[in-house]
Amino acid sequence: MGRQVERLTLDNLPLLPGSCSTCTFWELDPVRRAQVRGHEAEEKAAWLSGMLRDWGSVGRVIRVDDTVVGHLLWAPAVHLPGSAGFATAPVSPDAVLLATGYVAPEHRGQGLGRVLVQSMAKDLVQRGSIRAVEAFGALRPRQGECVLPADFLLAVGFRTHRPHAAYPRMRMDLATTVSWREELETALDRLLGVVGGKRRATTPTVPRASRMQRQLSPRRRVRNAAR
């Protein structure tokens, strides 16, 4: 079973499982969502296009056997006005917001969500200017809700930053990920099944000369070799 993580783009946006390709819960405020009803797919694509152009990568998708089975979406909170409706808002100024994510039910329990979070962390660490990722977690997730379960966030490295009875704000400090970046990359490669094809070339070990050989002059070595 082949697995591959790639950036969220306009090409793979329509392939997101469930109704994720047309959901604008995070990208638009309630008034705007009501105004664009029936045109959600176009609005979502326009939002993604603008973010890719003006800010950079804001998501990852994961494929299994060339089929998109999950994704993760993040951005600065100012570009996700849907976040303003949470009681634990606003997001800290030094953090980006992990808005939502989804893995198709038949592919859950395989570590794909963790792979997506690790890929996100690696991308944000490389940007160099972002200190943390925050997310609103659902303590009692509801069917069809675009909010990540709090239990999932805790399992992948987030902690509760601002408690709430229903939607606490969670936080993952990226500074703590620097020390385990190599571990993340190794885990990512292993989960994607590509470790065997990307083994690092090892430097051949040159045996050390014996103590006696090191002490011999070049002339004595030649004379001894001729005996």
C-alpha positions in Angstrom: 0.0 0.0 0.0 1.7 3.2 -1.2 1.3 6.4 0.8 2.3 9.9 -0.2 2.0 13.4 1.4 1.8 16.4 -0.8 0.9 20.1 -0.6 -2.7 21.2 -0.8 -3.2 22.8 -4.2 -6.0 23.8 -6.5 -5.4 20.5 -8.4 -6.1 18.2 -5.5 -8.6 20.4 -3.6 -11.6 18.9 -5.4 -10.3 15.4 -4.4 -10.7 15.9 -0.7 -12.9 13.2 0.9 -16.3 14.0 2.3 -17.6 17.5 1.9 -14.2 19.1 2.7 -13.7 20.5 -0.8 -16.8 22.7 -0.5 -16.8 23.5 3.2 -16.1 27.2 4.0 -16.7 27.1 7.8 -13.3 28.5 8.5 -12.5 30.5 5.4 -15.6 32.8 5.6 -17.5 34.5 8.4 -21.2 33.5 8.9 -22.6 36.5 6.9 -20.4 35.8 3.9 -21.2 32.0 4.1 -24.8 32.8 3.7 -24.2 35.1 0.8 -22.2 32.5 -1.2 -24.5 29.5 -0.6 -24.5 27.3 -3.7 -21.0 28.6 -4.7 -18.9 27.2 -1.9 -16.5 25.3 -4.1 -15.6 28.4 -6.0 -15.2 30.4 -2.8 -13.0 27.8 -1.3 -10.8 27.6 -4.4 -10.5 31.4 -4.5 -9.4 31.5 -0.9 -6.8 28.8 -1.4 -5.5 30.5 -4.5 -5.0 33.8 -2.7 -3.3 32.1 0.3 -0.9 30.2 -1.9 0.0 33.3 -3.8 0.3 35.7 -0.9 1.3 33.6 2.1 2.4 30.1 1.0 1.5 26.5 1.8 -1.6 26.2 4.0 -2.3 22.5 3.9 -1.3 18.9 3.2 -3.1 16.0 1.6 -2.3 12.3 2.0 -2.8 9.7 -0.7 -3.1 5.9 -0.3 -2.6 4.1 -3.6 -3.0 7.4 -5.4 -6.3 8.2 -3.8 -6.6 11.3 -1.6 -7.9 10.0 1.8 -7.1 12.8 4.2 -6.0 16.4 4.6 -5.0 19.1 7.1 -5.6 22.9 6.7 -3.9 25.7 8.5 -3.3 29.5 8.1 -2.8 32.7 10.1 -6.1 33.2 12.1 -6.7 36.5 10.4 -7.3 34.6 7.2 -9.7 32.2 8.9 -12.5 34.4 10.1 -14.6 31.4 11.1 -12.4 31.1 14.2 -13.7 34.3 15.7 -16.9 32.5 16.8 -15.2 30.3 19.4 -15.3 31.4 23.0 -11.6 30.7 23.5 -10.6 33.0 20.5 -8.5 34.8 19.5 -5.5 32.7 18.6 -2.2 33.9 20.1 -0.3 36.4 17.8 2.8 34.2 17.6 0.9 31.2 16.3 -0.9 30.0 13.1 -4.2 28.2 13.4 -4.6 24.6 12.6 -8.2 24.9 11.4 -9.3 21.4 10.5 -8.4 18.0 9.1 -10.0 14.8 8.0 -9.1 11.2 7.3 -11.6 8.9 5.5 -13.2 6.5 8.0 -11.9 3.4 6.3 -8.3 4.7 6.6 -8.4 5.7 10.3 -6.2 4.0 12.9 -3.2 3.8 10.5 -1.3 6.9 11.8 -2.2 9.1 8.8 -3.3 12.0 10.9 -0.1 12.0 12.8 1.9 11.9 9.5 -0.1 15.0 8.4 0.6 16.9 11.6 4.3 16.0 11.4 4.5 17.3 7.8 2.8 20.5 8.9 5.3 21.0 11.8 8.2 20.5 9.5 6.9 23.0 6.9 6.3 25.7 9.6 9.6 25.1 11.3 11.4 25.7 8.0 9.6 29.1 7.6 11.5 30.2 10.7 9.2 33.0 11.8 6.4 31.0 13.4 6.6 30.0 17.1 3.6 27.8 17.6 0.4 26.2 16.2 -2.9 26.5 17.9 -6.2 24.7 17.3 -9.7 24.6 18.7 -10.4 21.1 20.0 -13.8 19.5 20.3 -14.2 17.7 23.6 -17.4 16.1 22.3 -17.0 15.9 18.5 -20.2 15.9 16.5 -20.9 14.2 13.2 -20.0 16.5 10.3 -18.3 19.1 12.5 -15.2 20.8 11.0 -13.4 20.9 14.4 -10.6 18.5 15.3 -11.2 16.2 18.3 -9.3 17.4 21.4 -8.2 13.8 22.1 -6.5 13.7 18.7 -4.7 17.0 19.3 -3.4 15.8 22.6 -2.2 12.6 21.1 -0.1 14.4 18.4 1.7 16.9 20.7 -0.7 19.7 21.6 -1.6 20.8 25.1 -4.5 22.7 26.5 -3.7 26.4 26.3 -7.1 27.9 27.3 -9.6 25.5 28.9 -13.3 25.5 27.9 -16.2 23.1 28.6 -16.7 22.3 24.8 -13.9 23.9 22.7 -10.6 24.5 24.5 -7.8 26.2 22.6 -4.8 23.9 22.2 -1.2 24.8 21.5 1.9 23.1 20.1 5.1 25.1 20.5 7.3 24.6 17.4 10.5 25.3 19.3 10.1 21.9 20.9 9.9 20.2 17.5 13.4 21.4 16.4 15.1 18.8 18.6 13.1 15.9 17.1 12.9 17.0 13.5 15.1 14.0 12.4 12.8 11.7 14.4 9.8 13.1 12.6 11.4 12.7 9.2 12.4 9.1 10.0 8.9 8.3 11.3 7.4 10.0 8.2 9.5 8.0 5.9 8.7 4.8 7.7 5.0 5.4 7.7 5.1 6.3 4.0 6.9 3.0 3.3 9.9 4.7 1.6 12.7 4.1 4.0 14.0 1.2 2.0 14.3 3.3 -1.1 16.0 6.2 0.6 18.8 4.6 2.7 21.7 7.0 3.2 24.9 6.0 1.6 27.4 4.9 4.2 31.0 5.9 4.2 33.2 2.8 3.8 35.3 2.1 6.8 39.0 2.1 6.1 40.8 -0.3 8.5 43.4 1.4 10.6 47.0 0.4 10.1 48.6 -1.6 12.9 50.8 0.1 15.5 53.9 -1.5 13.9 52.9 -0.5 10.4 52.5 3.2 11.5 56.0 3.1 13.1 57.7 1.7 10.0 59.3 4.2 7.5 58.2 3.9 3.9 61.7 2.4 3.0 61.4 -0.3 5.8 57.8 -1.1 4.6 59.1 -1.8 1.1 62.0 -3.9 2.4 59.8 -5.9 4.7 57.2 -6.5 2.0 59.9 -7.9 -0.3 60.9 -10.6 2.2 
